[in-house]
């Protein structure tokens, strides 16, 4: 995306999702050093237990007291298409 800033075009970077670093402090430091002038915001990088986001969500739902598995619904079959 390009935006006019101070009379000249200025490009921006939009980061989405996980960033393969150890913690959010490392993400903020490295990303701001490398891309700071091109960013409006920095995501925390989904580090730590959220680094495998789908598995994190699954475990969070399994552990929630208001969630239960319906035994009448078969588990999803996983397929690798490549």
Backbone torsions as a table, in degrees:
resi	resn	phi	psi	omega
1	UNK	NA	137.2	176.8
2	UNK	-116.0	135.8	-179.4
3	UNK	-131.0	141.8	177.4
4	UNK	-77.9	126.4	-177.5
5	UNK	-138.2	114.5	180.0
6	UNK	65.4	32.9	177.6
7	UNK	84.9	0.7	178.1
8	UNK	-133.3	155.3	178.0
9	UNK	-71.6	138.8	-179.0
10	UNK	-133.9	124.6	-179.8
11	UNK	-86.7	150.3	178.0
12	UNK	-125.0	153.4	176.4
13	UNK	-111.5	138.4	177.0
14	UNK	-118.8	111.9	-179.1
15	UNK	-92.7	137.6	-179.8
16	UNK	-134.1	133.5	171.1
17	UNK	91.3	-158.4	-172.9
18	UNK	-75.5	148.6	174.2
19	UNK	-128.3	123.4	-171.3
20	UNK	-75.0	75.3	175.6
21	UNK	-135.8	169.0	-171.8
22	UNK	-72.9	-34.3	-177.0
23	UNK	-157.9	171.1	-175.2
24	UNK	-68.2	-31.2	176.7
25	UNK	-61.0	-41.9	178.3
26	UNK	-65.1	-41.0	178.0
27	UNK	-61.4	-52.3	-177.7
28	UNK	-59.0	-44.0	-178.4
29	UNK	-64.9	-51.7	-176.1
30	UNK	-66.8	-46.1	-178.0
31	UNK	-66.0	-41.5	179.5
32	UNK	-67.1	-36.0	176.6
33	UNK	-64.5	-42.7	-174.6
34	UNK	-83.6	-38.3	-170.6
35	UNK	-125.8	5.0	-171.6
36	UNK	-44.2	-47.2	-176.6
37	UNK	-70.3	-13.1	-178.3
38	UNK	-104.5	1.8	-174.8
39	UNK	-111.1	140.3	170.9
40	UNK	-94.3	-27.4	179.2
41	UNK	-153.4	159.6	179.6
42	UNK	-125.7	123.9	174.5
43	UNK	-73.0	159.8	-178.6
44	UNK	-76.9	-5.2	173.7
45	UNK	88.8	-0.6	-179.6
46	UNK	50.2	55.6	-178.0
47	UNK	-90.7	178.5	176.9
48	UNK	65.4	-135.6	-176.5
49	UNK	-65.6	-17.2	179.1
50	UNK	-91.2	4.6	-177.1
51	UNK	-63.6	-26.7	173.3
52	UNK	-111.5	78.0	-167.2
53	UNK	-50.8	-47.5	-177.0
54	UNK	-63.4	-41.8	178.3
55	UNK	-66.9	-36.2	176.6
56	UNK	-61.5	-46.6	179.6
57	UNK	-62.3	-43.2	179.8
58	UNK	-59.2	-48.6	-178.7
59	UNK	-65.4	-39.2	178.7
60	UNK	-60.6	-42.7	179.3
61	UNK	-70.1	-40.0	177.6
62	UNK	-61.7	-36.1	-177.8
63	UNK	-81.6	-13.2	-176.1
64	UNK	-76.7	131.4	-176.0
65	UNK	-65.3	-20.8	-179.0
66	UNK	-92.2	5.0	-178.6
67	UNK	-113.0	136.2	174.9
68	UNK	-140.9	154.4	178.8
69	UNK	-87.1	132.2	177.4
70	UNK	-82.0	111.7	-176.7
71	UNK	-69.1	-11.8	-179.7
72	UNK	-86.7	-8.9	-179.4
73	UNK	-102.5	123.2	-179.9
74	UNK	-67.5	150.9	178.0
75	UNK	-64.8	151.0	177.9
76	UNK	-67.7	137.5	175.9
77	UNK	-85.8	128.1	179.4
78	UNK	-90.4	133.1	178.4
79	UNK	-128.5	139.7	173.1
80	UNK	-106.1	121.1	-170.2
81	UNK	-91.3	-3.4	-177.4
82	UNK	-101.4	NA	NA
